Amino acid sequence: MSAERGAERGFLLDVVAPAGEPLFFTWRGRSYRVYSVLSRWCESGGWWQRASTENSPENSTTSESGINDGARTSWRVEAAPEGALAVYDLERDESSGLWRITHHG
């Protein structure tokens, strides 16, 4: 998704997602509880890099996990540390496992 006017982006310190879906996250030293998942989507990244590496004879044993093609999974959630709910996009990089946040406020 493209950055919206007034949206603030950053990296998360910690995300609790025991079954893959975020339940809690920490941002700017505060803990947030996810109250509702509004939507979820996946972006495949550079699939052509993965396909060309897998099909080349010299790399026939290369595992998919060794290629960072930018694939990521995103959740749009309503969350709050306390008080009023706000909308955030939580994005997980599938290769590195790092999480990123966009605050829509």
C-alpha positions in Angstrom: 0.0 0.0 0.0 1.2 3.5 -0.6 2.0 5.9 2.2 -0.9 8.1 3.1 -0.6 11.8 4.0 -0.2 12.0 7.8 0.9 8.4 8.1 3.9 7.7 10.3 6.2 4.8 9.6 8.7 3.0 11.8 10.1 -0.3 13.0 8.6 -2.2 15.9 10.6 -3.4 18.8 8.6 -6.5 19.5 5.5 -8.3 18.2 3.6 -11.1 19.9 2.1 -13.3 17.1 2.0 -16.9 18.4 -0.1 -18.3 15.5 1.2 -15.8 12.9 -1.4 -13.1 13.6 -0.3 -10.2 15.8 -2.0 -10.0 19.2 0.3 -7.4 20.9 3.1 -5.1 19.8 5.6 -2.6 21.3 6.2 0.7 19.7 8.0 3.7 21.1 8.3 2.0 24.5 4.6 1.4 24.8 2.7 -1.9 24.6 -0.4 -2.1 22.4 -3.1 -4.6 22.3 -4.7 -5.6 19.0 -8.4 -5.4 19.4 -9.5 -6.1 15.8 -7.9 -7.2 12.5 -9.5 -5.0 9.8 -7.7 -6.7 6.8 -4.8 -8.9 5.9 -2.8 -9.1 2.6 0.4 -10.5 1.2 2.9 -8.9 -1.2 5.0 -11.4 -3.0 8.0 -9.3 -3.7 10.5 -10.2 -6.6 9.1 -13.6 -7.4 11.1 -13.5 -10.6 14.4 -13.6 -8.6 13.3 -16.7 -6.8 12.1 -18.4 -10.0 15.3 -17.6 -12.0 17.6 -18.8 -9.2 15.6 -22.0 -8.7 15.7 -22.8 -12.5 19.4 -22.2 -13.0 21.4 -25.5 -13.2 24.2 -24.3 -10.9 21.7 -23.4 -8.2 19.4 -26.4 -8.5 19.8 -27.1 -4.7 19.3 -23.5 -3.6 16.6 -23.3 -0.9 13.9 -20.7 -1.2 14.6 -19.4 2.3 18.1 -18.2 1.1 16.6 -15.6 -1.2 15.3 -12.2 0.0 12.7 -11.3 -2.6 11.0 -8.7 -0.4 7.9 -10.8 0.3 5.9 -9.5 3.2 2.6 -10.1 5.0 0.6 -7.1 6.3 -2.3 -6.7 8.8 -4.4 -3.5 9.2 -5.4 -3.5 12.9 -7.2 -1.4 15.5 -5.0 -1.2 18.6 -4.4 0.9 21.6 -2.1 1.0 24.6 -5.0 2.4 26.6 -7.9 4.6 25.8 -9.0 5.3 22.2 -8.3 2.9 19.4 -6.2 3.9 16.4 -5.5 2.2 13.0 -2.1 0.7 12.3 -0.6 -1.4 9.5 1.7 -4.1 10.8 4.0 -5.5 8.1 6.2 -8.6 8.5 9.2 -9.2 6.2 9.0 -12.9 5.4 12.8 -13.2 4.8 14.1 -11.4 7.9 11.1 -11.7 10.2 11.4 -8.0 11.0 8.2 -6.0 11.6 7.4 -2.5 10.5 4.5 -0.2 11.5 2.5 2.5 9.8 0.3 4.6 12.0 -2.7 6.2 10.3 -3.6 9.2 12.4 
